[in-house]
């Protein structure tokens, strides 16, 4: 009986330690990134997928800062001809997104720095970032995206770029989705 109690105690301690480590990881990377991973609303995800389909039946889209993967996974389901690549630097959201993507064709998540990713082969870049990250990303995309490539940004505008279209979602916050063409 004492051995079972001790084993249960150790399992509880290990589980609590793992949970604490997971929370610390999220907090640390949120502080470092300037924002925590936040899923887009359903209407915003649908608007992004509609914009990809407006570009054509197939292509390569990179989600810069893919968080938990919900936006890229939704786009992959709605846009089966598109190849979706999510870039995320926070280990726990990255691991969750990889787990959710298992067995799903057309979507892949990579752990890395969205500011170091080579965007040259992207037909579209999807962003749901914060203003500071958009400030850093704007000149990088201007240098690296091919002419005609599209940027679809949820909630925050891309500084120095003029959108060709702004979609206002029918969600609680009337989230804007900005569409740019390089």
N, C-alpha and C positions, 0 to 999 in steps of 0.2 A: 504494500500500500504506500509506503514512504517513497519507494522508487518511482511509482507512477506519479505521485505528487511532485517530486523533484523534476521528473521529465516534463511534466506539464508546466511547471514554473519556468524551466529553461526555454520551452517553446514560446511562452508568453513574453519572456525577456527578449528573445531573438526577434519576435514579431514586432514588439514595441520599438526595438532598436532599428529595424528595417523601416518602419513607418516614420520614425524620427529622421532617419537618413534621407528618406524620400522627400519629406517636407523641407529639410535643410537644402537639398538639391534644388527644389523648385524655387525656394526663397533666394538662394544664392544666384541662380541663373536669371531670375526675374530682376534682381537688383543689378546684375551685370548688364543685362540686355536693356534695361530701362522700362520693361513691361513684362507682365506675366502672360503665359500662353492663354489665349482667350478664344473660344470657338465663335465663329460667325453665326448669325441668326439663320434660320431656314430660308427666309426670303433673300438674304444676301447670298447664301450658297447657290440658290436657284438663279439669281441674277448673274453670278459669275459663270455658271455653266452655260447659260443662255448666250453670254458674250463669246465664250469659246466656240459654241456652235455657229454663231453669227460669222466667225472668222472662217469657218469651213468644217468639213466632216473629220478632218484629222490634222495632227500637228503635235508639237512638243510644247508643253506648258510647265514652267518652273514656279513652284510656290516658294517665295522667299520668306523664310520664317514660318514653317508649316505647323508649329505647335503640336497639338494632339492629332493632327492629320484629318480633321473632319472636312475641311474645305477641299483638299485634294481628293479625298476618298469620294466625296459627293460628286465632284467634277468627273472623276473616273467612271462612276456609275452612269451619269447622265451623258457623257461624251465618250462612248466606247472606242472611237477611232483615235482619240487623243492619248498621248503618252504623258503622264503626270509625274513630275519629279518634285518631291518636297525636300527642302533644306532646313534643318533644325539643329541648333547647337545645345539645347538643354537635354540631358540624357533621359530623364523619365518620360517627357512627352514624346521624344524620339522613339524610345522603346515601345511605348503604347501604340504610336502610329505604325511602327513596323509590324507589331502584333496584329493590329486591325487590318493591315494590308495583305497579310499572308493569304496566298491563294487567289488574290484579285489581280487579274491581268491589267496591264497598262498603268500601274501605279507603283512607284518606288520611293522610298524615303532614304535620305542620306544625312549622316551627321556631319555638320560642317558649319562654316562661317558664310552667311549669305552675302557678305561683302567681298568674299574671295572667290565666289563661284563664277565660272566663265559662262556668261549668258549668250555668247555668240550664236549658239545653235537653237536658242529658244524662239519659237514663234509667238509665244505669249509669256508674260511674267505676271503672276498673281501675288498681290500683297495685301496683308491685313496687319499693318505695322503701326507704329506711333510716329508722330511728327519728326522726332529726332532721327529715327531710322530712315524715314522718307527723305530727309535732307541729305543724308549720306548716300542713299541709294540713287537719287535722281541723276547726279553727274556720272555715276558708274554705268547706269543703264544707257545714258546718252552716248557714252563712249563705246559700249560693248554690244548693244542690241543692233541687229541688222535692220536696215531701212524696211519699213512695213511691219515690223514686229509690234505687238500690242502689249500694253500694260493695263491690267485691270486691278484697281485698288479699292479695297473696301474701307469706307469710313474716312480715310485721310487722303488729301490731294497730294500729288507729286509736285513739289516746288519747282517753278520755272517751266513747267509743261502746261500746255493748254489741252483740256480734255476735248475729244471729238463728241463725247456723249456723257451725260451723267444720268444714271438711273437712280430713282429714289424708291427704296424698298418699302413695302407695305408692312413694316414691323413697328414695334413700339417706339423706336427712336428715329424712324424714317431715314434709315441708314442710306447715305449716298454711296453709290458704286461708280467710280470714275473710270472712264475708258480713254486711253491714250494710244496714239499710233506714232511710232518713231519715224 
